[in-house]
Amino acid sequence: MNKKCLKAVLVIMLFFIMLLNNLIVPYNLFKRNSNNGVNNPAQEIKKASVTLWSYMTEGNISVVAISADGQYIAAGSEDKNIYVFDRSSSTPLWNYSTGNLVRSVSISADGQYIVAGSEDKNLYIFDRSSSTPLWDYTNGERVSSVAISADGEYIAAGAYDGNGDADFNIANIEGSYGLGVQTGDWIPSVSISADGQYFAAGSWDHKVYIIERWGNFDWSYTTGGRVNSVAFSADGRYIAAGSSDNMTYLFYNNYPPDPPYNPSPSDEATSVSNSPLLRVNVSDQDGDPMTVRFYDAFDDSPIGVNTSVASGEIASILWSGLSDGTIYSWYVVADDGMETTQSPIWSFKTNTLPNAPINPYPSDGMTGLSTSPLLKVDVIDLDGDSMEVRFYDASTDTLIGTDVDIINGSSASFNWSGLSESTIYSWYTVADDGKNITQSATWTFETEYKDDTPAIPGYLPMVLTSILLISLAGLTLYLRRRIDFNFQ
């Protein structure tokens, strides 16, 4: 085949390919259009271009916001007005006139609350049902940016005085308002995490600022240019920021551990063992495992540490070698590897030993005791603890018996039976308040001697004496008669 024929064949093949392509594309479009408009690009564009309504104000619209369900819309205008709409009508539900152009508006997820910032140096809070502000706050600076949390409970605002100072302020819906942090320049953007726990601000001083609820400064990051915009992810874990250095930044917002709670011993507990097991509950919103350190609050010296404690679990450490009847204080620090949180300081008083049992009966050295004496002692515990009192044979240290639930200042007793006569015994007691024990002195007593010979009646000696006298008299008379008889 020569070159001319080959070129002709190629031209014919190219013609058929183009013809086939023109036939296939209309067929595919026809198939999409015939499926009730599904996946029809032309229809999708047409739907997106439908204007439900529009509303003209007397100035440029500088900012708009819409509720999560699209039901309510708020707009701020350079005509100094705040406008609130229901999507069903282009007629505003109401409008409110401020003293200057409205720089920023924000609306809660359910559309219930609207917050607006104006260059009249005021921050305004509205319920959508009324054009009368729930409250407004004048801070002496132009309000450049505002945000409201999804639940409508917390508000953030950026304000600028035009002289190089700007305030990043936070508030709650009831109107408690305060300074979060001061920045070095205009704050064009603020944002709040969905749970209202964290607040972010972007400033023209090149920094991104993060503060915790009620103004506790968390951290800041310096970019290479003016920060024009900041935003939180829905879960509050990530923060995005855009800067005039042509960079987009993404930050991970670690939640610190919650303050350790539910201490044992409880705060201001008394009668605590002198080797107590310290225990606390720990939790972390991120679910991070924690290192939990226990400290003596008196000198901040470490008591001990638990590692890899899971969120929601209990950390514990034994604090041994404490003195009796002494007040101790302690605290705990939970560390998730990125941030730490310290607990409050708690205190407790160690147990005071029971006093040594006193006032024994039988008293020490007593004699003539029965072979089943009732042993008794008085016991005292300065903590007011009830006690168990144990009685022991001192010669063998064997237990004689126990008296329980003896209250402070009362007596304990036990009957020691089966003793031998005329025998010396020794004994002691131990008072136990459940935490400590105290032993008494050792005491002795002697049991009595019992003569088993039958007793002689009291009258018998007289009878015997009389019999003896009579017998002697009779014998004397007999002897006299014998003598007289012999002489005769």
Secondary structure, DSSP 4 states (H G I P E B T S, - for coil): --HHHHHHHHHHHHHHHHHHHHHHHHHHHHHHHTTTTTT-HHHHHHHHT--------SS-EEEEEE-TTS-EEEEEETTSEEEEEETT-SS-SEEEE-SS-EEEEEE-TTS-EEEEEETTSEEEEEETT-SS-SEEEE-SSEEEEEEE-TTS-EEEEEEE-SSS-EEEEEEETT--EEEEEEESS---EEEE-TTSSEEEEE-TTSEEEEEEGGG-EEEEEE-SS-EEEEEE-TTSSEEEEEETTS-EEEEE-PPPBPPPEEEESPTTEEEE-SS-EEEEE--BTT---EEEEEEETTTTEEEEEEEEEPTT-EEEEE---PPTT-EEEEEEEEE-SS-EEEPPPEEEEEPPPPPPPEEEESPTTEEEE-SS-EEEEE---TT---EEEEEEETTTTEEEEEEEEEPTT-EEEEE--SPPTT-EEEEEEEEE-SS-EEE---EEEEEPP---SPPPPTTHHHHHHHHHHHHHHHHHHHHHHHHHHHH-
